C-alpha cells in the first residue's frame, strides 16, 4: 500500500493481528504467489452486526493490493472478481469497499469498471502548526 494515501509499512506482527481481526474471512480472501512471495491479495471481511444499521447484507473487500512491479497485469481485477463471486456465493446482497479516489494506482477506475458506484464520500483534513 505504498501508493495509498496515508499508508505506512506494516510489519509482520501488525499483519498477523489484521488477519485475526474479528470479521475477517480468510475463506473469502485470496493471495497470488510468485517465486514464494505474495504479489497480490484480497482481504475480505464480513460484519453482520452492521447489517441492521446499513440495511444491507454485505461483505467488505477490506484490502486489495498488488506489488508495484506486478501491476497492470490484471491481478487486481482477477482478485476483485474472485472476491465478488465468493461473496455472492455466501448469499450476500452487496459487496463494499473504500477507495482513495486520488490514488495513482488507478484503483477508482478499476472499481467503477467492475460495477461499483459511490455510496458515500469522506474528506480527511489536516492543519499544520
N, C-alpha and C positions, 0 to 999 in steps of 0.2 A: 504493500500500500504506500510505497514511497511517493507516488504521484498524487495521492489523495490529500485534499486539504486537511491540515492539522494532524497528519499522520506522524506517529512516532514508531520507531522499530520496536517489535515485540520480542522479548526473549522467550526461551523455551518454557519457562515456568508460567509466564503470562498466557502463552498459547494453551498450555495444559489446563489452566483454570478456565479459559474461554471455552474449551471443548467440553468441560464438565459443568458448564453453566446450566441451571435448570431451564428446560425447554429446548435445548439444542438436540437436534435429531440427526445423529450421525448416519442412521439408516437412510436418510433422505439426502445426505450430503455426498459429495464426490471429490476425488482427487485425480489429477493426471500426473503420472510419474514418468520421468525420462532419466535414464542414467542414474537411477536410485535417488533422484531429487524430485520433490514436489514442484511442478512447474505451473500448475493451475489448480484451483479448487473452488468449490461452492460449499458454504456452510449454511444449513437450513435450521431454523428454529420454529417451534410451534408453541403458542402461548394461549391455551384455551381460556384462561382467566380473563383475557381481553375481549373475547368474542361477544359477550353480552354488552359490553361498553361500546364496541365498534359496530355491532350489528352484523359482523362478517365472520364467517368461519374461514380463517386464513392461516397460512404459514408465511413466514418471512425468509427471504434469502438474506440472511444477516451479513454475509460476506461473499463476494465473488471476486477472485483475483487471478491474475496471470503474471508470471515473472516477466519483466520488461522485454528481454530478448526473445521471448516466446509469443509475444503479442502479434496481432494481425495474421494469425493462422487459424482463426475460428474456434479456438479453445473456449473462450468465454461464452460465445454463442452456443456451443455444444453443451457446456455445463449448465447454462441457463435453461436451455430446452429440456435437458435431462431433469433438472430440479423441478421444473413446471410439471412434467409428466409424473414424477414421483409424488408431488403434492396433490395433483388431481386424482391419482390412484388411491390416495388416502381418503378421498371423498370430500375434500375441502372445496369451497366455492371460490376462493381468491388466493392469489399469491401477491405478496407485497415486498417492497424493498425501498431503501433510501439511496439517494444518489447526490453527489456533489455535481450540480448542473454545470459547473465550470471546469470539471476535470479534464485535463489534457489527454486522457486515455480514450475519450470518445464514448464513455460509459452511457451517458444520457442517450445518445443516438442508438446504441445497441438496445437499450430498454424500450425506446419508442418503436423501433423496428420490430421488436418482439411482442408488441401489442400493449405495453404498459401505458397508462395515462396518469396524469398528475392528479393526486388526491388532495395534497396539502403542500404548503411551502413554508420553509423556515429560513430565518436570517440570523447569522451569527454576527454580533457587533463587538468591536474592541476599541479601546481608548488608551493611547499611550500616556504615561505620566511624565 
